[in-house]
């Protein structure tokens, strides 16, 4: 999943404003809270068939890292 796909999910489905969501923004700075991570987790499952918990997503240091984490799961599903 690309950064742009993550950003689209967070803004279109998670209701976050797009401005602060940049690849290097921390989750807190981008406004990504636990509810946004739940939405992202559900969308990743719907779109990619991958189950990634919001707790694991919360370990990402930045929004760009969220996309990388999802890509890693897609490449090497557990």
GROMACS elastic network, one bead per residue, 0.5 to 0.9 nm:
[ bonds ]
;  ai    aj funct       b0    kb
    1     4     6  0.82456   500
    1     5     6  0.62286   500
    1     6     6  0.70235   500
    1    44     6  0.87214   500
    1    48     6  0.88437   500
    1    67     6  0.56301   500
    1    68     6  0.74249   500
    1    69     6  0.88661   500
    1    70     6  0.61786   500
    1    71     6  0.53640   500
    1    74     6  0.81579   500
    2     5     6  0.51921   500
    2     6     6  0.64280   500
    2     7     6  0.86470   500
    2    64     6  0.83457   500
    2    67     6  0.55726   500
    2    68     6  0.76633   500
    2    70     6  0.87334   500
    2    71     6  0.77623   500
    3     6     6  0.51029   500
    3     7     6  0.60805   500
    3     8     6  0.85731   500
    3    22     6  0.84194   500
    3    23     6  0.66733   500
    3    63     6  0.73635   500
    3    64     6  0.57195   500
    3    65     6  0.85538   500
    3    66     6  0.78680   500
    3    67     6  0.52834   500
    3    68     6  0.80854   500
    4     8     6  0.60616   500
    4     9     6  0.86285   500
    4    23     6  0.89511   500
    4    67     6  0.86364   500
    5     8     6  0.50630   500
    5     9     6  0.62836   500
    5    10     6  0.86466   500
    5    67     6  0.81199   500
    6     9     6  0.51833   500
    6    10     6  0.61795   500
    6    11     6  0.86311   500
    6    40     6  0.75606   500
    6    63     6  0.79179   500
    6    64     6  0.84948   500
    6    66     6  0.76163   500
    6    67     6  0.62554   500
    7    10     6  0.50869   500
    7    11     6  0.60859   500
    7    12     6  0.83186   500
    7    16     6  0.89669   500
    7    18     6  0.72411   500
    7    21     6  0.66653   500
    7    22     6  0.81525   500
    7    23     6  0.89880   500
    7    63     6  0.81036   500
    8    11     6  0.52088   500
    8    12     6  0.56007   500
    8    13     6  0.75926   500
    8    14     6  0.87824   500
    8    18     6  0.83112   500
    9    12     6  0.53532   500
    9    13     6  0.51349   500
    9    14     6  0.63447   500
    9    15     6  0.86618   500
    9    36     6  0.89872   500
    9    39     6  0.78743   500
    9    40     6  0.64782   500
    9    43     6  0.73317   500
   10    13     6  0.57183   500
   10    15     6  0.64463   500
   10    16     6  0.58604   500
   10    17     6  0.83821   500
   10    18     6  0.82273   500
   10    21     6  0.86525   500
   10    32     6  0.78501   500
   10    36     6  0.64470   500
   10    37     6  0.83534   500
   10    39     6  0.76206   500
   10    40     6  0.67323   500
   11    14     6  0.53139   500
   11    17     6  0.59009   500
   11    18     6  0.59948   500
   11    21     6  0.88168   500
   12    15     6  0.58020   500
   12    16     6  0.75627   500
   13    16     6  0.82132   500
   13    36     6  0.84153   500
   13    39     6  0.69130   500
   13    40     6  0.81586   500
   13    43     6  0.84976   500
   14    32     6  0.87611   500
   14    35     6  0.77284   500
   14    36     6  0.52129   500
   14    37     6  0.83621   500
   14    38     6  0.88641   500
   14    39     6  0.60277   500
   14    40     6  0.75281   500
   15    36     6  0.80381   500
   16    19     6  0.88830   500
   16    20     6  0.89224   500
   16    21     6  0.84783   500
   16    30     6  0.83214   500
   16    31     6  0.69943   500
   16    32     6  0.76562   500
   16    36     6  0.80141   500
   17    20     6  0.70046   500
   17    21     6  0.76238   500
   17    30     6  0.85373   500
   17    31     6  0.83428   500
   18    21     6  0.54330   500
   18    22     6  0.83071   500
   18    30     6  0.84964   500
   19    22     6  0.76211   500
   19    30     6  0.81990   500
   20    25     6  0.71863   500
   20    29     6  0.68750   500
   20    31     6  0.75258   500
   21    24     6  0.83445   500
   21    25     6  0.63156   500
   21    26     6  0.86921   500
   21    27     6  0.84788   500
   21    29     6  0.80398   500
   21    31     6  0.79109   500
   21    32     6  0.86813   500
   21    63     6  0.70167   500
   22    25     6  0.52285   500
   22    26     6  0.86237   500
   22    30     6  0.73874   500
   22    62     6  0.85047   500
   22    63     6  0.66841   500
   22    64     6  0.73857   500
   23    26     6  0.84546   500
   23    62     6  0.66302   500
   23    63     6  0.51902   500
   23    65     6  0.75989   500
   23    66     6  0.89875   500
   23    67     6  0.88572   500
   24    61     6  0.85718   500
   24    62     6  0.55215   500
   24    63     6  0.63695   500
   24    64     6  0.60163   500
   24    65     6  0.81626   500
   25    28     6  0.79590   500
   25    29     6  0.59244   500
   25    30     6  0.58300   500
   25    61     6  0.83443   500
   25    62     6  0.52692   500
   25    63     6  0.59147   500
   25    64     6  0.77194   500
   26    29     6  0.51503   500
   26    30     6  0.61503   500
   26    31     6  0.85604   500
   26    32     6  0.84630   500
   26    60     6  0.83082   500
   26    61     6  0.57868   500
   26    63     6  0.62407   500
   26    64     6  0.88165   500
   27    30     6  0.51708   500
   27    31     6  0.61829   500
   27    33     6  0.73343   500
   27    58     6  0.79478   500
   27    60     6  0.76668   500
   27    61     6  0.68369   500
   27    62     6  0.54947   500
   27    63     6  0.59762   500
   27    66     6  0.89659   500
   28    31     6  0.50598   500
   28    32     6  0.57563   500
   28    33     6  0.70030   500
   28    62     6  0.87078   500
   29    32     6  0.76074   500
   29    62     6  0.89836   500
   30    33     6  0.88507   500
   30    62     6  0.86024   500
   30    63     6  0.76211   500
   31    36     6  0.85252   500
   32    35     6  0.78777   500
   32    36     6  0.55856   500
   32    37     6  0.68604   500
   32    63     6  0.84849   500
   33    36     6  0.53112   500
   33    37     6  0.63901   500
   33    38     6  0.88370   500
   33    58     6  0.86520   500
   34    37     6  0.50355   500
   34    38     6  0.62846   500
   34    39     6  0.87679   500
   34    54     6  0.72041   500
   34    55     6  0.85213   500
   34    58     6  0.77968   500
   35    38     6  0.50069   500
   35    39     6  0.63395   500
   35    40     6  0.86260   500
   35    54     6  0.87215   500
   36    39     6  0.50675   500
   36    40     6  0.61457   500
   36    41     6  0.85547   500
   36    54     6  0.88373   500
   37    41     6  0.59677   500
   37    42     6  0.85187   500
   37    53     6  0.84380   500
   37    54     6  0.52045   500
   37    55     6  0.82156   500
   37    57     6  0.67211   500
   37    58     6  0.71497   500
   38    41     6  0.50434   500
   38    42     6  0.61922   500
   38    43     6  0.85743   500
   38    53     6  0.77994   500
   38    54     6  0.54845   500
   38    55     6  0.89747   500
   39    42     6  0.51962   500
   39    43     6  0.61192   500
   39    44     6  0.85737   500
   39    54     6  0.86488   500
   40    43     6  0.50790   500
   40    44     6  0.60499   500
   40    45     6  0.85502   500
   40    54     6  0.78378   500
   40    57     6  0.86100   500
   41    44     6  0.52066   500
   41    45     6  0.62964   500
   41    46     6  0.87146   500
   41    50     6  0.85720   500
   41    51     6  0.71284   500
   41    52     6  0.58898   500
   41    53     6  0.61397   500
   41    54     6  0.58973   500
   41    57     6  0.77309   500
   42    45     6  0.51107   500
   42    46     6  0.61749   500
   42    47     6  0.85939   500
   42    51     6  0.80352   500
   42    52     6  0.84999   500
   42    53     6  0.88372   500
   43    47     6  0.58761   500
   43    48     6  0.80658   500
   44    47     6  0.52227   500
   44    48     6  0.54616   500
   44    49     6  0.67571   500
   44    50     6  0.60940   500
   44    51     6  0.72587   500
   44    52     6  0.76119   500
   44    70     6  0.79485   500
   45    48     6  0.54802   500
   45    51     6  0.53823   500
   45    52     6  0.75137   500
   46    49     6  0.56830   500
   46    50     6  0.78022   500
   47    50     6  0.80812   500
   48    51     6  0.87122   500
   48    74     6  0.76700   500
   49    74     6  0.89499   500
   50    70     6  0.84933   500
   50    73     6  0.73671   500
   50    74     6  0.70811   500
   50    77     6  0.74863   500
   51    73     6  0.88171   500
   52    55     6  0.82733   500
   52    56     6  0.66138   500
   52    57     6  0.70075   500
   52    70     6  0.78280   500
   52    73     6  0.80088   500
   53    56     6  0.52836   500
   53    57     6  0.63555   500
   53    58     6  0.86367   500
   54    58     6  0.59979   500
   54    59     6  0.88564   500
   55    58     6  0.50925   500
   55    59     6  0.69052   500
   56    59     6  0.54353   500
   56    60     6  0.76996   500
   56    69     6  0.89313   500
   57    60     6  0.58480   500
   57    66     6  0.64011   500
   57    69     6  0.75471   500
   57    70     6  0.83672   500
   58    61     6  0.80119   500
   58    66     6  0.83258   500
   59    62     6  0.89956   500
   59    66     6  0.85487   500
   60    63     6  0.72199   500
   60    64     6  0.83691   500
   60    65     6  0.53848   500
   60    66     6  0.55308   500
   60    68     6  0.89597   500
   60    69     6  0.74660   500
   61    64     6  0.82993   500
   61    65     6  0.61808   500
   61    66     6  0.78631   500
   62    65     6  0.50207   500
   62    66     6  0.65417   500
   63    66     6  0.50355   500
   63    67     6  0.68286   500
   63    68     6  0.89188   500
   64    67     6  0.53140   500
   64    68     6  0.64525   500
   64    69     6  0.87379   500
   65    69     6  0.59784   500
   65    70     6  0.85372   500
   66    69     6  0.51243   500
   66    70     6  0.62944   500
   66    71     6  0.86385   500
   67    70     6  0.51980   500
   67    71     6  0.61652   500
   67    72     6  0.86802   500
   68    72     6  0.61557   500
   68    73     6  0.87030   500
   69    72     6  0.51557   500
   69    73     6  0.64390   500
   69    74     6  0.87565   500
   70    73     6  0.51471   500
   70    74     6  0.62515   500
   70    75     6  0.87231   500
   71    75     6  0.61745   500
   71    76     6  0.85986   500
   72    75     6  0.51300   500
   72    76     6  0.60822   500
   72    77     6  0.79326   500
   73    76     6  0.51552   500
   73    77     6  0.50011   500
   73    78     6  0.73076   500
   74    77     6  0.56238   500
